[in-house]
């Protein structure tokens, strides 16, 4: 199977088929990472050298700048195209990354060498795609991507994943061609009378926090600046607690396809690795899957909060730039 892949090694292909993810080491330089993160603390309104100013455990930051992925991290682009069956299947918008950082700084209460948290006890287990009704073949969330913009050591707030969850969620989605809504930390059939509220009363809902108890495999996404993790779109994952209180900075750039995944291709050689992994999770060689309701988007609840963070960041950057210009006009920086 690996013969048709030019970038991914045989070991990487097998690892993806076994566990649903691959790690691209040194995908972008430390210099690029430093350039992109140089204004993070100004944007946060915190002092990197004064932990007492770290008044938020985790922040999802808006974006201010973009870069073409093929220039910023060309190895990632090569791997993405092979995981998804070719460049022609990928939505061009997915070839752009931005600086929408996710910063995890931890808390004083949960820090130190004696603190231990079982991955099953984390309260953030989910599958990405909060803006869509999910189907087994949804093209909007084609890969889960985690670029590391800081070194992340064990216990340092790295994302936890459970490869077991791919099988569980794939089977649930295959059983619900009407699509499911990502309501909080669960998945609810879109045609359910509880789809908008009280979804926990629906006997058919799927709770990530309950199902994670059945999982046996848990991997912590650690690594160095410039490493990038590429994962199956149905990978169950959770933010973890940063027990070291060293800054943890990642992003989560979305990847979409032009057309839905296809699990019943006439030529079996045309399956992408993601499609093959999904079929393996279902325990079948092919599946003639068709949604029974329309594909549609959902307005994420976090949108209003994200807009407020953007306003606050722009204000801090403008104030910083004004001070810098007053002290030395030659060193002024762009706010946007």
The 8 nearest C-alpha neighbors of each residue, nearest first, counted from 0:
[[1, 2, 3, 4, 9, 12, 268, 13],
 [0, 2, 9, 4, 3, 12, 8, 7],
 [3, 1, 0, 4, 5, 9, 8, 7],
 [2, 4, 1, 0, 5, 81, 268, 7],
 [5, 3, 1, 2, 6, 7, 81, 8],
 [4, 6, 7, 3, 2, 8, 81, 1],
 [5, 7, 4, 78, 8, 77, 81, 74],
 [8, 6, 4, 11, 5, 78, 12, 9],
 [7, 9, 11, 10, 12, 6, 1, 4],
 [8, 10, 12, 1, 11, 13, 7, 0],
 [9, 11, 13, 8, 12, 14, 7, 15],
 [12, 10, 14, 8, 13, 9, 7, 21],
 [13, 11, 9, 15, 14, 10, 8, 16],
 [12, 14, 16, 10, 15, 11, 17, 9],
 [15, 13, 11, 17, 16, 12, 18, 10],
 [14, 16, 19, 20, 12, 18, 13, 17],
 [15, 17, 13, 14, 276, 19, 18, 12],
 [18, 16, 14, 15, 13, 19, 276, 20],
 [19, 17, 15, 162, 14, 20, 16, 163],
 [18, 20, 15, 231, 16, 230, 17, 162],
 [21, 19, 230, 15, 229, 18, 231, 14],
 [20, 22, 229, 15, 228, 11, 23, 230],
 [23, 21, 228, 227, 24, 229, 20, 226],
 [22, 24, 227, 226, 26, 228, 21, 25],
 [23, 25, 226, 26, 22, 227, 225, 223],
 [26, 24, 225, 226, 27, 23, 28, 224],
 [25, 27, 225, 72, 24, 226, 74, 23],
 [28, 26, 225, 72, 25, 71, 29, 31],
 [29, 27, 30, 31, 225, 32, 25, 26],
 [28, 30, 32, 31, 33, 224, 225, 27],
 [31, 29, 33, 28, 32, 34, 27, 35],
 [32, 30, 34, 28, 29, 33, 35, 27],
 [31, 33, 29, 35, 30, 34, 148, 36],
 [34, 32, 30, 36, 31, 35, 37, 29],
 [35, 33, 31, 32, 37, 36, 30, 38],
 [34, 36, 32, 33, 37, 31, 98, 38],
 [37, 35, 33, 39, 38, 34, 32, 148],
 [36, 38, 34, 39, 33, 35, 40, 32],
 [39, 37, 41, 36, 40, 42, 35, 316],
 [40, 38, 42, 36, 41, 37, 43, 35],
 [41, 39, 43, 42, 45, 38, 44, 46],
 [42, 40, 44, 38, 43, 39, 315, 316],
 [41, 43, 312, 39, 40, 44, 38, 315],
 [44, 42, 40, 45, 41, 39, 312, 315],
 [43, 45, 41, 42, 40, 315, 46, 312],
 [46, 44, 52, 43, 40, 53, 47, 41],
 [45, 47, 49, 48, 52, 40, 44, 50],
 [48, 46, 49, 45, 40, 50, 53, 52],
 [47, 49, 46, 50, 45, 52, 51, 53],
 [50, 48, 46, 51, 47, 52, 53, 45],
 [51, 49, 53, 52, 48, 47, 46, 54],
 [50, 52, 49, 53, 54, 46, 45, 48],
 [53, 51, 50, 45, 54, 49, 46, 47],
 [54, 52, 50, 51, 55, 45, 104, 56],
 [53, 55, 52, 56, 51, 45, 50, 106],
 [56, 54, 57, 53, 58, 104, 106, 105],
 [55, 57, 105, 104, 103, 106, 54, 58],
 [56, 58, 103, 102, 55, 104, 59, 101],
 [57, 59, 102, 101, 60, 103, 55, 56],
 [60, 58, 101, 100, 102, 61, 57, 99],
 [59, 61, 99, 100, 58, 101, 62, 308],
 [62, 60, 99, 309, 305, 59, 63, 308],
 [63, 61, 99, 98, 97, 64, 60, 100],
 [64, 62, 335, 98, 61, 65, 97, 99],
 [63, 65, 97, 62, 98, 66, 335, 35],
 [66, 64, 97, 96, 95, 98, 67, 63],
 [67, 65, 96, 95, 68, 97, 71, 64],
 [66, 68, 95, 70, 69, 94, 71, 96],
 [69, 67, 71, 94, 95, 70, 72, 96],
 [70, 68, 73, 67, 72, 71, 76, 94],
 [69, 71, 68, 67, 73, 72, 66, 76],
 [70, 72, 68, 69, 67, 73, 27, 66],
 [71, 73, 27, 26, 68, 75, 74, 69],
 [72, 74, 69, 76, 75, 70, 71, 68],
 [75, 73, 77, 76, 72, 26, 78, 23],
 [76, 74, 78, 73, 77, 72, 79, 26],
 [75, 77, 79, 73, 74, 78, 69, 80],
 [78, 76, 74, 80, 75, 79, 73, 6],
 [77, 79, 75, 81, 76, 80, 82, 7],
 [80, 78, 76, 82, 81, 77, 75, 83],
 [79, 81, 85, 86, 83, 77, 78, 82],
 [80, 82, 78, 84, 79, 83, 85, 77],
 [81, 83, 272, 79, 80, 84, 273, 271],
 [84, 82, 271, 80, 81, 85, 79, 273],
 [85, 83, 271, 81, 82, 80, 270, 88],
 [84, 86, 80, 87, 81, 88, 83, 89],
 [85, 87, 80, 88, 89, 84, 83, 81],
 [86, 88, 85, 89, 90, 84, 257, 80],
 [89, 87, 86, 256, 257, 85, 90, 84],
 [90, 88, 256, 86, 87, 257, 91, 255],
 [89, 91, 256, 257, 92, 255, 93, 88],
 [92, 90, 93, 94, 89, 95, 257, 255],
 [93, 91, 94, 90, 95, 255, 254, 89],
 [92, 94, 254, 91, 95, 90, 255, 253],
 [93, 95, 68, 92, 91, 67, 96, 69],
 [96, 94, 67, 68, 93, 66, 92, 65],
 [95, 97, 66, 65, 68, 252, 67, 94],
 [98, 96, 65, 64, 99, 62, 66, 95],
 [99, 97, 62, 100, 64, 63, 65, 35],
 [100, 98, 62, 61, 60, 97, 250, 101],
 [99, 101, 250, 60, 98, 249, 102, 59],
 [100, 102, 59, 249, 250, 58, 248, 60],
 [101, 103, 248, 58, 57, 247, 100, 104],
 [102, 104, 57, 247, 105, 56, 156, 246],
 [105, 103, 56, 246, 244, 57, 241, 102],
 [104, 106, 241, 56, 244, 103, 240, 242],
 [107, 105, 108, 109, 56, 110, 104, 244],
 [106, 108, 109, 110, 105, 244, 111, 242],
 [109, 107, 106, 110, 105, 111, 242, 114],
 [110, 108, 106, 107, 242, 114, 105, 111],
 [111, 109, 242, 107, 243, 108, 114, 106],
 [110, 112, 113, 114, 242, 243, 109, 244],
 [111, 113, 114, 110, 242, 243, 115, 154],
 [114, 112, 111, 115, 110, 242, 109, 116],
 [113, 115, 112, 111, 110, 109, 116, 242],
 [114, 116, 113, 117, 112, 242, 154, 109],
 [117, 115, 118, 120, 114, 121, 240, 119],
 [116, 118, 119, 120, 115, 121, 217, 239],
 [119, 117, 120, 121, 116, 159, 217, 239],
 [120, 118, 117, 121, 212, 211, 208, 122],
 [119, 121, 118, 117, 122, 116, 208, 212],
 [122, 120, 118, 119, 123, 239, 124, 237],
 [121, 123, 124, 120, 208, 237, 119, 238],
 [122, 124, 237, 121, 238, 125, 184, 236],
 [125, 123, 237, 236, 207, 122, 208, 235],
 [126, 124, 235, 236, 184, 207, 123, 237],
 [125, 127, 235, 233, 234, 236, 128, 124],
 [128, 126, 129, 125, 140, 232, 143, 233],
 [127, 129, 130, 131, 140, 126, 181, 133],
 [128, 130, 181, 131, 127, 299, 297, 298],
 [129, 131, 297, 128, 296, 299, 298, 132],
 [132, 130, 296, 297, 129, 128, 133, 295],
 [131, 133, 180, 179, 178, 295, 296, 294],
 [134, 132, 179, 178, 131, 137, 180, 135],
 [135, 133, 178, 137, 136, 172, 176, 132],
 [134, 136, 172, 137, 173, 169, 133, 176],
 [135, 137, 260, 134, 259, 138, 261, 288],
 [138, 136, 134, 259, 139, 135, 133, 140],
 [139, 137, 259, 256, 255, 141, 140, 258],
 [138, 140, 255, 137, 141, 256, 254, 128],
 [141, 139, 255, 138, 142, 254, 128, 232],
 [140, 142, 255, 232, 254, 138, 139, 256],
 [143, 141, 232, 231, 254, 230, 140, 144],
 [142, 144, 230, 232, 229, 231, 145, 253],
 [143, 145, 229, 251, 228, 252, 142, 230],
 [146, 144, 228, 251, 227, 250, 147, 249],
 [147, 145, 227, 249, 250, 226, 228, 148],
 [148, 146, 249, 224, 149, 226, 225, 227],
 [147, 149, 224, 248, 249, 32, 225, 146],
 [150, 148, 224, 248, 147, 247, 151, 223],
 [149, 151, 223, 224, 222, 152, 147, 148],
 [152, 150, 221, 222, 155, 157, 149, 223],
 [151, 153, 155, 221, 154, 150, 222, 157],
 [152, 154, 155, 221, 151, 157, 219, 156],
 [155, 153, 242, 156, 241, 152, 243, 157],
 [156, 154, 241, 152, 243, 153, 151, 242],
 [157, 155, 241, 240, 239, 154, 103, 158],
 [156, 158, 220, 221, 155, 219, 239, 151],
 [157, 159, 238, 220, 239, 237, 219, 156],
 [160, 158, 219, 237, 236, 218, 220, 157],
 [159, 161, 236, 218, 217, 235, 162, 237],
 [160, 162, 217, 163, 235, 216, 164, 236],
 [161, 163, 164, 18, 165, 19, 234, 160],
 [164, 162, 161, 165, 214, 166, 216, 215],
 [163, 165, 167, 162, 235, 166, 161, 168],
 [164, 166, 234, 233, 168, 167, 163, 162],
 [167, 165, 280, 169, 164, 168, 163, 170],
 [168, 166, 164, 170, 165, 169, 171, 163],
 [167, 169, 171, 170, 165, 166, 172, 164],
 [168, 170, 172, 166, 171, 167, 165, 173],
 [169, 171, 173, 168, 167, 172, 281, 166],
 [172, 170, 168, 174, 173, 169, 167, 175],
 [171, 173, 175, 135, 169, 174, 170, 134],
 [172, 174, 170, 175, 171, 135, 169, 176],
 [173, 175, 171, 172, 170, 176, 169, 177],
 [176, 174, 172, 177, 173, 178, 171, 188],
 [177, 175, 290, 178, 291, 173, 174, 134],
 [178, 176, 291, 292, 175, 290, 189, 190],
 [179, 177, 134, 176, 133, 189, 175, 132],
 [180, 178, 188, 189, 187, 133, 132, 186],
 [179, 181, 132, 187, 186, 189, 182, 188],
 [182, 180, 186, 129, 183, 185, 179, 187],
 [183, 181, 185, 180, 186, 184, 187, 198],
 [184, 182, 185, 181, 186, 125, 129, 180],
 [183, 185, 207, 125, 182, 206, 124, 208],
 [184, 186, 206, 205, 207, 183, 182, 181],
 [185, 187, 181, 205, 180, 204, 179, 182],
 [186, 188, 204, 179, 180, 194, 189, 205],
 [189, 187, 179, 191, 190, 178, 180, 194],
 [188, 190, 179, 178, 180, 191, 194, 187],
 [191, 189, 188, 192, 194, 177, 178, 179],
 [190, 192, 194, 193, 188, 189, 187, 201],
 [193, 191, 194, 190, 195, 201, 196, 198],
 [194, 192, 198, 191, 196, 195, 197, 201],
 [195, 193, 191, 192, 189, 198, 196, 187],
 [196, 194, 193, 198, 197, 192, 182, 191],
 [195, 197, 193, 198, 194, 199, 192, 182],
 [196, 198, 199, 193, 200, 195, 201, 194],
 [199, 197, 193, 200, 196, 201, 194, 187],
 [198, 200, 197, 201, 204, 202, 193, 196],
 [201, 199, 198, 197, 202, 193, 204, 203],
 [200, 202, 198, 203, 199, 204, 193, 191],
 [203, 201, 204, 200, 199, 205, 198, 187],
 [204, 202, 201, 205, 187, 188, 191, 200],
 [203, 205, 187, 201, 186, 202, 206, 188],
 [206, 204, 186, 185, 187, 207, 203, 210],
 [207, 205, 185, 209, 208, 210, 184, 204],
 [206, 208, 210, 209, 185, 124, 211, 184],
 [209, 207, 206, 211, 210, 124, 122, 184],
 [208, 210, 206, 207, 211, 212, 213, 205],
 [211, 209, 207, 212, 213, 208, 206, 214],
 [210, 212, 214, 213, 208, 209, 207, 119],
 [213, 211, 210, 214, 209, 119, 208, 215],
 [212, 214, 211, 210, 215, 209, 163, 164],
 [215, 213, 211, 212, 163, 216, 164, 161],
 [214, 216, 213, 217, 163, 161, 212, 211],
 [217, 215, 161, 214, 163, 162, 218, 160],
 [218, 216, 161, 160, 159, 215, 219, 162],
 [217, 219, 160, 159, 220, 161, 216, 162],
 [218, 220, 159, 158, 221, 157, 160, 217],
 [221, 219, 157, 158, 159, 218, 222, 160],
 [220, 222, 151, 152, 157, 219, 153, 223],
 [223, 221, 151, 150, 226, 152, 220, 224],
 [222, 224, 150, 226, 225, 151, 149, 147],
 [223, 225, 149, 150, 148, 147, 226, 29],
 [224, 226, 27, 25, 26, 147, 28, 223],
 [225, 227, 24, 25, 26, 147, 224, 223],
 [228, 226, 146, 23, 145, 22, 147, 26],
 [227, 229, 22, 145, 144, 21, 23, 146],
 [230, 228, 144, 21, 20, 143, 22, 227],
 [231, 229, 20, 143, 142, 19, 232, 144],
 [230, 232, 19, 142, 234, 233, 143, 20],
 [231, 233, 142, 143, 141, 234, 140, 230],
 [234, 232, 165, 231, 126, 235, 168, 169],
 [233, 235, 165, 231, 232, 236, 162, 164],
 [234, 236, 126, 164, 125, 161, 160, 233],
 [237, 235, 160, 124, 159, 125, 234, 161],
 [238, 236, 124, 123, 159, 158, 239, 125],
 [237, 239, 158, 123, 159, 240, 236, 157],
 [240, 238, 156, 158, 237, 157, 159, 241],
 [239, 241, 156, 242, 105, 238, 155, 154],
 [240, 242, 156, 105, 155, 243, 244, 154],
 [241, 243, 110, 154, 244, 155, 240, 109],
 [242, 244, 155, 245, 241, 110, 111, 154],
 [245, 243, 105, 104, 241, 242, 246, 110],
 [244, 246, 243, 247, 104, 155, 241, 105],
 [245, 247, 104, 244, 248, 103, 102, 149],
 [246, 248, 103, 102, 149, 151, 245, 104],
 [249, 247, 102, 148, 149, 101, 100, 246],
 [248, 250, 147, 148, 101, 146, 100, 145],
 [249, 251, 100, 101, 146, 145, 99, 252],
 [250, 252, 145, 144, 253, 249, 146, 143],
 [251, 253, 144, 250, 96, 254, 145, 97],
 [254, 252, 251, 93, 255, 140, 143, 144],
 [253, 255, 93, 141, 142, 140, 252, 256],
 [256, 254, 139, 141, 140, 90, 138, 93],
 [255, 257, 89, 90, 138, 258, 88, 139],
 [256, 258, 90, 88, 89, 255, 138, 259],
 [257, 259, 256, 138, 260, 88, 89, 137],
 [260, 258, 138, 136, 137, 261, 256, 257],
 [259, 261, 136, 138, 258, 262, 137, 274],
 [260, 262, 263, 259, 264, 136, 274, 270],
 [263, 261, 286, 285, 264, 274, 287, 260],
 [264, 262, 285, 286, 287, 261, 265, 288],
 [263, 265, 266, 267, 262, 261, 270, 269],
 [266, 264, 267, 263, 269, 268, 270, 262],
 [267, 265, 268, 264, 269, 270, 263, 262],
 [266, 268, 269, 270, 264, 265, 263, 285],
 [267, 269, 266, 270, 271, 264, 265, 0],
 [270, 268, 267, 266, 271, 264, 84, 265],
 [271, 269, 268, 267, 274, 275, 272, 84],
 [270, 272, 84, 83, 274, 273, 82, 275],
 [271, 273, 275, 82, 274, 276, 83, 270],
 [272, 274, 276, 271, 275, 82, 83, 277],
 [275, 273, 277, 271, 272, 276, 270, 278],
 [276, 274, 272, 278, 277, 273, 279, 271],
 [275, 277, 279, 273, 274, 278, 16, 272],
 [278, 276, 280, 274, 279, 275, 273, 281],
 [277, 279, 281, 275, 280, 276, 283, 282],
 [280, 278, 282, 276, 281, 277, 275, 283],
 [279, 281, 166, 277, 278, 282, 276, 169],
 [282, 280, 278, 279, 283, 170, 277, 166],
 [281, 283, 279, 280, 278, 284, 277, 166],
 [284, 282, 278, 285, 281, 279, 286, 280],
 [285, 283, 278, 282, 286, 279, 275, 262],
 [286, 284, 263, 262, 283, 278, 287, 264],
 [287, 285, 262, 263, 288, 283, 284, 278],
 [286, 288, 263, 262, 289, 285, 261, 264],
 [287, 289, 286, 290, 262, 173, 176, 136],
 [290, 288, 291, 176, 287, 136, 135, 134],
 [291, 289, 176, 292, 177, 288, 134, 178],
 [290, 292, 177, 176, 289, 293, 178, 175],
 [293, 291, 177, 290, 294, 178, 176, 189],
 [294, 292, 295, 291, 290, 177, 178, 132],
 [293, 295, 132, 292, 296, 131, 290, 178],
 [296, 294, 132, 131, 293, 297, 130, 133],
 [295, 297, 131, 130, 132, 298, 294, 129],
 [296, 298, 130, 131, 299, 295, 132, 129],
 [297, 299, 130, 300, 296, 302, 129, 131],
 [300, 298, 301, 130, 302, 129, 297, 303],
 [299, 301, 302, 298, 303, 304, 129, 297],
 [300, 302, 304, 299, 303, 305, 298, 306],
 [303, 301, 305, 304, 300, 299, 306, 298],
 [304, 302, 306, 305, 301, 307, 300, 299],
 [303, 305, 307, 301, 306, 302, 308, 300],
 [306, 304, 302, 308, 307, 303, 301, 309],
 [305, 307, 309, 303, 304, 308, 302, 310],
 [306, 308, 310, 304, 309, 305, 311, 303],
 [309, 307, 311, 305, 310, 306, 312, 304],
 [308, 310, 306, 312, 307, 311, 61, 313],
 [309, 311, 307, 313, 308, 312, 314, 306],
 [310, 312, 308, 314, 309, 313, 315, 307],
 [313, 311, 42, 309, 315, 314, 310, 308],
 [314, 312, 316, 310, 315, 311, 317, 309],
 [313, 315, 317, 311, 312, 316, 318, 310],
 [316, 314, 312, 318, 317, 313, 319, 42],
 [317, 315, 319, 313, 318, 314, 334, 320],
 [316, 318, 320, 314, 319, 315, 313, 334],
 [319, 317, 321, 315, 320, 316, 314, 322],
 [320, 318, 316, 322, 317, 321, 315, 323],
 [319, 321, 323, 317, 322, 318, 331, 332],
 [320, 322, 318, 324, 323, 319, 317, 325],
 [323, 321, 325, 319, 320, 324, 326, 318],
 [324, 322, 320, 326, 325, 321, 331, 327],
 [325, 323, 328, 327, 321, 331, 326, 322],
 [324, 326, 322, 323, 327, 321, 328, 320],
 [327, 325, 323, 324, 322, 328, 330, 321],
 [326, 328, 324, 329, 325, 330, 323, 331],
 [329, 327, 324, 330, 331, 325, 326, 323],
 [330, 328, 327, 331, 324, 323, 332, 326],
 [331, 329, 328, 327, 332, 323, 324, 326],
 [330, 332, 324, 328, 323, 320, 329, 333],
 [333, 331, 320, 334, 330, 323, 324, 316],
 [332, 334, 335, 331, 320, 316, 317, 63],
 [333, 335, 316, 317, 332, 313, 320, 63],
 [334, 63, 333, 64, 313, 316, 62, 332]]
